[in-house]
Amino acid sequence: MEPERVQMYNLSSAQGARFAEIATEMTDNIKALGPSPVNS
């Protein structure tokens, strides 16, 4: 699996807005990468 598909973040429960930003960024990145090369 490409390293671009795996990310880790350390957030507190008070960082809801930052969580939303990260989720949006991750979604955009995954869409740009296309389908996963790993078969289910």
Order of alpha helices (4+ residues) and beta strands (2+ residues): alpha
